[in-house]
């Protein structure tokens, strides 16, 4: 548990350092749902200076907030107009954290989103 807390604190320090200068606004437009054996869409919207950001390449690493189910990597497809989509089959409902990592114009960006997954 102590290692997890120390790792989380280190991640927060790194993210706060990396997020400075990042002018992307990242929001979760559609959270996945949970139903055993089913895959659900994950939709993220990204804007820069109030305009839709297109052509970005990034991944999200999903982890359950209060349980250890490991990390699930998602790669997103640009759907246009700042909308990016992927899909995922999760092991259970509850609180999840998405660590988003990408690169644009030679600069790395990171963002963390916490969201609730509801049972279908």
C-alpha positions in Angstrom: 0.0 0.0 0.0 2.8 2.4 0.9 4.4 1.7 -2.6 1.1 2.5 -4.3 0.7 5.8 -2.3 4.3 6.8 -3.0 3.9 5.9 -6.7 0.7 8.0 -6.9 2.4 11.0 -5.2 5.3 10.8 -7.7 2.8 10.6 -10.6 1.0 13.6 -9.4 4.2 15.6 -9.1 5.3 14.5 -12.6 1.8 15.3 -14.0 1.8 18.8 -12.4 5.2 19.5 -14.0 4.2 18.1 -17.4 0.8 19.9 -17.5 2.3 23.3 -17.3 2.4 24.9 -20.7 -0.1 22.3 -22.0 -2.9 24.3 -23.5 -5.2 21.3 -24.3 -8.5 21.0 -22.6 -9.4 17.3 -22.3 -12.9 16.2 -21.3 -14.5 12.8 -21.1 -17.7 13.0 -23.3 -18.8 9.4 -22.9 -17.6 7.0 -20.2 -17.7 3.3 -20.8 -20.3 1.1 -19.1 -19.8 -2.4 -17.5 -21.4 -5.6 -18.6 -19.5 -8.9 -18.5 -18.2 -9.8 -21.9 -19.3 -6.5 -23.6 -17.1 -3.7 -25.0 -18.2 -0.1 -24.7 -17.1 3.2 -26.4 -14.9 5.8 -24.6 -15.2 9.2 -26.2 -12.9 12.1 -25.4 -13.1 15.7 -26.6 -9.9 17.8 -26.9 -9.7 21.5 -27.6 -6.8 23.9 -27.8 -7.4 27.6 -27.3 -11.1 27.0 -27.5 -10.9 25.2 -30.9 -11.2 21.5 -31.6 -7.8 19.8 -31.7 -7.3 17.3 -34.5 -4.6 15.0 -35.6 -3.4 14.1 -32.1 -2.0 10.7 -31.2 -2.4 9.6 -27.6 -3.1 6.7 -25.4 -5.1 6.3 -22.2 -4.1 3.9 -19.4 -7.1 2.9 -17.4 -6.8 1.8 -13.8 -9.5 1.2 -11.2 -9.2 3.8 -8.5 -9.6 1.6 -5.4 -8.8 -1.9 -6.6 -5.9 -3.4 -8.5 -7.0 -4.8 -11.9 -3.8 -3.8 -13.6 -3.7 -1.2 -16.3 -5.7 -1.3 -19.6 -4.2 0.7 -22.5 -6.5 2.3 -25.0 -5.5 3.9 -28.3 -7.8 6.5 -29.7 -9.0 7.2 -33.2 -9.5 10.8 -34.4 -13.2 11.1 -35.4 -12.8 14.8 -36.4 -13.9 18.1 -34.7 -11.8 17.3 -31.6 -13.6 14.0 -30.9 -11.5 10.9 -30.2 -12.9 7.4 -29.7 -11.8 4.0 -28.4 -13.6 1.0 -26.8 -12.9 -1.1 -23.8 -14.2 -4.2 -22.0 -13.8 -3.5 -18.3 -13.7 -6.1 -15.5 -16.1 -4.3 -13.3 -18.1 -1.1 -12.5 -16.9 1.6 -10.1 -14.5 4.5 -10.0 -11.8 4.5 -12.7 -8.8 6.7 -13.6 -7.6 7.5 -17.1 -4.0 8.6 -17.4 -3.8 10.2 -20.9 -0.4 10.5 -22.5 0.4 11.9 -26.0 2.5 14.1 -28.1 1.7 17.0 -30.4 4.1 19.4 -32.2 7.1 17.8 -30.5 5.8 18.4 -27.0 4.4 15.7 -24.7 1.1 16.2 -22.9 -0.5 14.3 -20.0 -3.9 14.6 -18.3 -5.7 12.6 -15.7 -9.5 12.0 -15.7 -11.4 10.3 -12.9 -14.8 8.8 -13.9 -17.5 6.5 -12.8 -18.4 3.3 -14.7 -22.0 2.2 -14.3 -23.3 -1.3 -14.6 -25.4 -1.9 -17.7 
